[in-house]
Structure formats: structure tokens, C-alpha cells
Amino acid sequence: MTDFSTTEPTDSASEHFAKLKEYAQRVLVNGQKLSADETEDKETRLAALRELTDQYGFTEKDLVKLIFGRIFRDNKQCGCPTCRARRQMRNDKAGTGA
């Protein structure tokens, strides 16, 4: 398994949050399933973040907000050329191409 040790806890925390957000996006928005290794990685990262958030006095609710905060945001966009171009750029970047 990956070694998460680092001299800077904020670096590993940022990495953990980024990966957990990626997993959440894939599962909740895209409807994909995580592999067994990814599920184990998710649990390891959550445990590490729980230790860190407990150390700094954050609640479980704070942790959930940090992970899921913007996933379900409803982007209000019109059909103008600018909004369509932005949407296409996001889709291309995400690899959906639609």
C-alpha cells in the first residue's frame, strides 16, 4: 500500500482530499464503482484525515463538507456561446467528450 508519511501534514492532507473528491465524483456523479484497491485506499485516506481533523478540532461534518462541498453544486448556465464553450471545455478536461 502507498506510504502517506510526509514531513508536511498539510501536503498529505491536500493529497487525501483531492483523491477522496475524485472518488466521490466518480461514484456519486458518474455512477462508477471503486475497485477493491481504491476502496481500501479510500478507507486509509479517510482514517488519516479523521486523525488530522481530530487533532485540529474539526468535526465529522466539517470533513464531509470539505470532501463533498462542491460535488453537487448546480451550475446555472444559459445556452449562450460562452457558457456552451465553458461546458465543453470542462467535459473535454473530464474526458467525457459530451
Sequence and secondary structure as in RCSB ss.txt:
>XXXX:A:sequence
MTDFSTTEPTDSASEHFAKLKEYAQRVLVNGQKLSADETEDKETRLAALRELTDQYGFTEKDLVKLIFGRIFRDN
KQCGCPTCRARRQMRNDKAGTGA
>XXXX:A:secstr
      S HHHHHHHHHHHHHHHHIIIIIT     HHHHHHHHHHHHHHHHHHHHTT  HHHHHHHHHTTTT   
   SSHHHHHHHHHHHHHHT   
